[in-house]
Amino acid sequence: MDFQHRPGGKTGVGGVASASDANRDRRERLRQLALETIDITKDPYFMKNHLGSYECKLCLTLHNNEGSYLAHTQGKKHQANLAQRAAKEAKEAPAQPAPEKPRVDIKRFVKIGRPGYKVTKQRDPETGQQSLLFQIDYPEIVDGIAPRHRFMAAYEQKIEPPDKRWQYILFAAEPYETIAFKVPSRETDKDPKKFWTQWNKDTKQFFLQFAYKMEVKMLPITPQQLSVPSQKLPASLPPPPQSVPPAPARFPPPPPPPQSAIAPPGSGIAPPPVSMPPLPGNIPPPPSSLPGAPRMPMMNMPPGPVPPGLPSGQVGVPPPVPPPPPPPSAPGGL
């Protein structure tokens, strides 16, 4: 609300508006908004009199400005008068006939019975393909109507229990009854040379021929066909693989003992023990006994046989060397 441009107001001073000022400002805003959205000139009940005021011809009310008239049109009195006027006009107006829908005349014929027919079973002499030829006679068919046919599954009919091994082919033409033939439910050949229809208008006969597709039969496999032929070995066999060379010795052989240290055979002296060379440094030491690990018990092995020429109890110990003989004494008793 504009508090500065009110009548009697001062610029820069805005006081509290009274209730009448607030209502007047609200009606002015509604009038401006209604003028932007509603065209009063198209209202059949709006009229401006010679005094410059506005009248509502429906409610017979006077209004000082356009905003007042627009507020009146949204009121309860004006809306009720509009509903009464609409009901009165609908009652006095003559009843308008509803537009007629296009009607389709249903042709009704009196059935005169079933037509004559002839079914011929055929087989192609070259391929052995089976086919059926239907010949239906319609001598009293209505002019301008051609016979029709269609295939129907066993589950579409309600006369017999459905069986997926069979299907039905129907023929219909007025004024004859529709007839059906029960044929095997197999895939038909859609070749135009094998599936065709013809309507002879002179003899009033309808022909239909269709053929079944050839079924590929699996022949049983004999045991001879299951046996695998033995493979023949080539005349020349490849040479056997060569022997793998022995692996090199991990430790070098011990050096032979010197000739002076070897006792002559038959002397009865055991040879001295041969010292082994020190082990290389890359061999890990033997594992020490872990604490808490069980120890293997010592086993008393019986002594081996004593070699000949040695007394018992001195196995492996060389015998003592006898002392040298005393020097001969000098003559004369010195």
NORMOBEL-V997318 format. One record per residue. PHI is phi in whole degrees, -180 to 180 (NA if undefined). D_CENTER is the distance of its C-alpha to the mean C-alpha in Angstrom with 2 decimals. Layout:
phi: <PHI	PHI>
d_center: <D_CENTER	D_CENTER>
This chain:
phi: <NA	-85	-90	-91	-107	-75	-60	85	-86	-111	-70	88	-115	-121	-103	-76	-77	-80	-66	-67	-65	-65	-66	-65	-67	-63	-66	-68	-66	-65	-66	-64	-68	-69	-67	-77	-107	-118	-97	-70	-63	-90	-79	-69	-102	-90	-149	-107	-86	-74	-89	91	-95	-115	-125	-106	-70	-80	-101	59	-119	-107	-139	-78	-143	-70	-62	-66	-67	-65	-65	-68	-65	-91	-83	-70	-65	-66	-67	-67	-66	-65	-67	-67	-64	-66	-68	-67	-67	-68	-76	-82	-70	-68	-67	-86	-67	-70	-63	-75	-83	-64	-99	-111	-72	-86	-79	-115	-123	-87	-67	-112	123	-92	-80	-80	-149	-149	-118	-121	-92	-131	-144	-71	-67	-86	-99	74	-77	-90	-149	-128	-122	-107	-127	-114	-100	-126	-70	-110	-68	-70	-65	84	-117	-108	-63	-128	-148	-165	-93	-130	-74	-69	-84	-86	-94	-119	-91	-115	-62	-66	-138	-69	-79	-129	-140	-128	-119	-107	-128	-140	-165	-80	-97	-86	-75	-77	-116	-138	-123	-94	-127	-62	-88	-127	-72	-94	-90	-88	-65	-59	-77	-113	-123	-151	-131	-152	-118	-94	-72	-76	-91	56	-125	-116	-117	-143	-134	-144	-126	-90	-73	-70	-97	-83	-96	-87	-77	-68	-92	-80	-62	-66	-74	-77	-69	-90	-63	-70	-85	-85	-78	-67	-65	-105	-88	-70	-65	-67	-70	-69	-66	-74	-64	-64	-72	-66	-65	-77	-111	-72	-66	-70	-71	-68	-71	-66	-69	-73	-85	-84	-78	-68	-66	85	-82	79	-101	-72	-68	-67	-65	-90	-82	-83	-67	-64	-71	-64	-75	-85	-94	-70	-69	-66	-68	-79	-69	-77	-69	88	-81	-70	-97	-78	-72	-78	-108	-84	-90	-70	-68	-77	-68	-84	-68	-67	94	-115	-72	-69	89	-123	-75	82	-107	-68	-69	-70	-78	-67	-69	-69	-69	-70	-71	-67	-78	-77	-73	104	73	-77>
d_center: <66.85	69.42	72.11	74.12	74.91	76.13	79.62	82.12	79.58	80.16	77.90	76.24	77.17	74.54	75.57	73.78	73.30	74.66	72.71	74.18	73.20	69.62	69.41	70.96	68.54	65.52	66.78	67.26	63.72	62.37	64.61	63.40	59.77	60.45	62.29	59.31	56.91	59.25	61.64	64.78	66.35	63.88	64.80	67.13	68.94	69.75	73.40	75.68	79.34	82.55	82.88	79.69	77.76	74.70	74.52	71.85	73.01	70.73	71.91	75.30	74.92	76.31	74.43	75.90	72.89	69.50	67.69	69.63	68.71	65.00	65.16	66.91	64.20	61.65	64.00	64.04	67.18	65.92	62.53	64.30	66.68	63.78	62.18	65.55	66.20	62.78	63.41	66.89	65.80	63.05	65.68	68.31	66.07	66.00	62.87	60.67	59.31	55.53	54.10	53.77	50.37	50.18	50.85	49.58	52.10	50.65	52.42	53.71	55.23	57.13	55.46	57.87	56.05	53.73	54.00	54.99	52.43	52.22	49.29	49.49	47.31	46.98	45.78	45.55	48.14	46.32	42.67	43.23	40.82	41.58	42.20	43.86	46.44	47.28	50.56	51.16	54.62	55.03	58.78	58.98	55.83	56.18	56.93	54.09	51.36	49.28	47.60	43.86	41.37	37.77	35.60	34.68	32.32	33.92	32.05	33.72	37.25	39.00	41.96	40.63	37.99	34.71	34.06	31.09	33.39	35.47	35.30	38.07	39.50	41.61	44.61	46.24	49.31	51.89	54.22	52.96	50.63	47.03	46.72	43.72	43.31	41.09	39.47	36.89	33.27	32.33	30.75	33.45	34.36	34.09	36.70	39.41	42.07	40.90	39.62	42.35	44.46	48.07	50.37	54.05	55.99	59.35	58.84	56.30	53.89	50.11	48.38	44.76	43.46	40.00	38.97	36.27	34.13	35.18	33.36	32.89	34.39	33.62	36.97	37.52	37.79	41.25	42.03	43.80	40.62	38.82	41.63	41.11	44.24	46.13	46.06	49.52	50.67	52.19	55.98	56.37	54.59	53.97	56.55	55.77	54.85	57.84	58.79	57.54	60.49	61.57	60.48	63.26	65.30	64.23	67.81	70.87	73.46	76.48	79.61	82.43	85.38	88.61	91.20	93.88	91.86	91.35	94.09	95.76	94.88	97.27	98.35	96.68	95.05	91.30	89.41	88.31	84.72	82.47	80.76	77.05	75.91	73.93	70.17	68.12	66.80	63.06	63.16	62.25	64.87	64.40	62.56	64.94	64.85	62.57	64.07	63.39	62.44	64.39	67.19	67.88	71.27	74.04	75.04	78.70	78.77	81.97	84.14	84.02	87.00	90.02	90.85	94.33	97.20	95.86	97.13	94.77	93.25	93.24	90.18	88.94	91.99	94.51	98.14	100.73	102.80	106.53	109.02	111.12	114.67	117.54	119.66	123.03	125.98	128.82	132.15	134.98	133.11	131.86>
